[in-house]
């Protein structure tokens, strides 16, 4: 882990951190939601072993990156390009977990000459394109309904949640939290390092600002501004068959829309357990993709 580094762009400061092997194959990491750059700790040990360099930026308004008022998904590729140029990286691959998926897809669409391949794990779909929301986590369905009808009330809910979501949960309460998850996810998150990678990254997002987390959420609810059919770089789509956040049936639909996609639907794998248990296979496959 390299520690926080900052780049000053016209849109504001962008914070990023590196993991894995500094001289390895460069991979841009797209964190989930609500999450931040330190989610990439999930990759660190494996990335060092197989010589992969993980570059993980915070999105605007998240943790160490400055809020960018009114930002859209299409504003993200120039940020990735600026980080890559700053580091002297001409071409790179992308790894996205959960809510990072749209950010990987849009970068592959906008920068096909620089993005060599994409791996999407437990990825968020283009929600605005869905005919129904039954395959989404019930909490997400509730937030979407509130966003459509009373967005200011949803914003207030985020502001109220921030003080609680920003604090570290005492270890004695972890079993209570894990009971809310399905067994495969709970089993994976009993590993302390994996738990901290997932949940400390969430706390960092909330510490940045409630508005940043809200703005990130809004992007998922709106049209992305491009079609999955136009993402021509190779995509490796990984999804657990027992994922309750985004059902694998939704992931199957996403896979059919991507013109250069290899999908792997994993038995007995959930939203959290898939990236935790399968990171070696995911990264090895990503760096081998041509």
N, C-alpha and C positions, 0 to 999 in steps of 0.2 A: 504494500500500500504506500502511495506516494505522499499522502496528505493533500489538503485542499490547495488548488492552484486557481488563479483567476486570470481571465482575459477580458479586456475592456473592448466592447463592441459599440457601435452607434446606438444599438437598442438597449445597452446597459451591460453591467458586469455579468459574465458567465463563470460559474464555478465548476471545476471538474476534478476528478481524482483518477489515478491509474492503479491497476491491479495486475497480478500475474507477472510475466516476464517482460521487462522493459525492451528487450531486443527481439521479442517474439512477433508473430503474425498479428497485425493491428486489427482490433475488433472494437467498434463503437457500441457501447452498452446503452440500451433504452430502458430506464427504470419503470416500475409500475405506478399504480395510483391507489391511494395516496402514498407516495414513496419519494425517494431521492437517490442521489448518486451512490450512497453507501450500500444500496441493495446489491451492488456488484461484488460485495464480499463473498456472495454465494459462489462466485467463479474463481476466487483468488488461488486457492490451493491447487485446483486442477489446472488452471491456466499457467501457473508456474511450472508444473510438471511437464506439460505438453507444449510449452513455449508459445503461449498466446499472450499478447499484450492487450489488456482490457482498458479502454478509455471511457470513462463514465461521467458525463456532464449532468448537472442539475438543469431541469427545464426552468424557463423564466418564472420568477415568483416562488420557486421551490428552494428551500434551504438557503444555499449561498448565492444563488443567481437572482439578479434584480428583476422585479416585477416589470412586465412589458404590457402596458395597458392595451386592451383590445386585440391581443394577439390571436392568430389563427394557426391551424395546423400547418398551413403552407409557409408560415414564417420559420419553421424549424430547420429545413435543409440548409439555409445560409448560416445558421449557428453551427451546425455540424461541420460545414465546409470551413468555417473560420477556425474552429478548434483543430481540425486536421491540418490546415495550412500553418497554424501556429506551431504545431508539433513536427512539421515537415513530412507529413504522411500523405502520399499521393493517392493511394488506393487502400480500401479497408473493407472489412466485412461488418455485419451488424447483428447483434444479439438483442432481442426484445423479450421481456417477460411481461405478461398480462397487459396492463395499460400502456406499456411501451410499444405495443404492436403498431398502432397508427403512425407513430413517429419513425419506425423503421420502414414501413411501407412508403410513406411520403418521401423519405430520403432516397430510397431506391428508385422511385418514380422520377424525382427531380434531378438526381445525380447518377444516372446509370453508368456514366463513364468512370465513376469513382467507387461505386458500391459493387463489390464482386459477388456477394451473396448475402442472404439474410436468413437468420434462424428466428422463428417466432415460437415462443413457448407459452402455453396457456393464454393465448392472445385475445385481446378485446376485438370484437368485430366492428364493422361500420354500422352502428346502432340505427342511424337514420335510414338505412336501407332495409332494415328488418321489417317483415310483414307483421310479426307479432313479437312480443317480448317475453314469452313463456320460458325461453331458454336462458334468461338472465336471472342472477341472484335476486331474490325478492326485495332486498334493500335497494338495489339499483333500480328496480321497477318503481319503487316508491319515490326515489329521488327524481327519476325521469318525469313522473306524473306531476310532482311538485314544481319541477323546473318549468314545465309547460304552462302550468296554471298560476303559480304564485312564486316566481323566481326570487323575489325579494325575501320571502319567508324562508326559502331554502338557504339563501345567503346568511340570514340571521341564524339559522340552525348551525351553519358552519362556524360562525363566530362564537356561538355558545359552546360548541364542541371543542374548539381549539384548546382552551386551558386543560381539559381532561385528556385530549389526544396527544398533547405535547409532553406529558409526564411519563416517566418510566414506571411500568407496572411492577410492584413488588413481586419477587420470585414466588412467594407463597400463593399468589393469585393466578399463576400461570396454569395450573391444572383446571381451574374454573374456565379460563379462556379456551383451552384446548378441548374441553367438553363440548363447546359450541361447533367444533369442526368435525368433519367426517373422519373415521378412524385412520385412514391412510395419511391424511394431512396432519392429524394430531401426532401420529407416531413419528413422522419426519421432523416435526417442530419440537419434539422433546429434546432434540439435540440443541444444546445451548447456543452454539455458534450460528446455526441456521435460524433459530428463533430471533437472535439479536440482529442478524442480517436483514430479516424481513421486517421486524417491528421497530428497531431503532431507526431504520430508514424512513418508516412512516412518521415517527415522532419528529424527525428532522424536518420533514415536509411541513408539518403543522407549525413547528417553531418558526419557520420562515414567515408565513402569513396565512391566515384563513382565506384571504382573497386569492392568493396564488393557488391554493388547493381548489378553490371554487372555479377559478378560471380554467385550470386543467380539466376539471370535471365537465365544464360547458363544452369543451372541444369534442368530447366523446358523443355528446348529444346532437351535435350539428353535422351537416354534410361535410365530408372531408375535403371536397374541392377537386377530386380526381377519382378515377375508377380503379378498382383492383385489377380489372382487365388490362390496364395500361402499365402495370408493374411487371416489367419484362426480365428483371434480374432473377437469378435462381433463388427460390424460397424453400426453406425446409420448415414445415409447419408441424409442431409437436403439440399434442393435446391429450389430456387424460380422459379416459372414457367415463370416469366418475366425477369429472369437474362440475361443481355446482355453481360456480361463478358465471361461466360461459359454457353452456352445454356443448358436448362434442358434436351434436347435430348441427349447431351453428357453425362450428369449425369446419365441418364437412362442406357446408355451403360456401364458406370462404375459400376453401381449397379448390372448388370447382371453378371459381372466378379467376383465380391466379393462373396465367398462361404457362408459367414455368415453375410448378410447385410439386414437391414430393411431401406427402402428408404421412405422419406416423401417429396413429391413435393407440395409446398405450393402455393396456388392461390394468385395472386396480390402481390407477394413478389419478390423483386429484389436482386441484389448482396449485397447491403449495408443494405437494410431494413430488410432482413431476420434475420441476427444475432442481430440487434439492437432491433427489436420488439419481437423476440421469444427466447431471451436468457434464461429466466426462464424455459420454457418448454424444451429447449435443454439440459440445465444442469440437470434438474430433471430427465429427461429420461436417460441421460448418467450415473448418479450415481446409478440409479435403475437397469441398465442393468447387467445381470449375464451371 
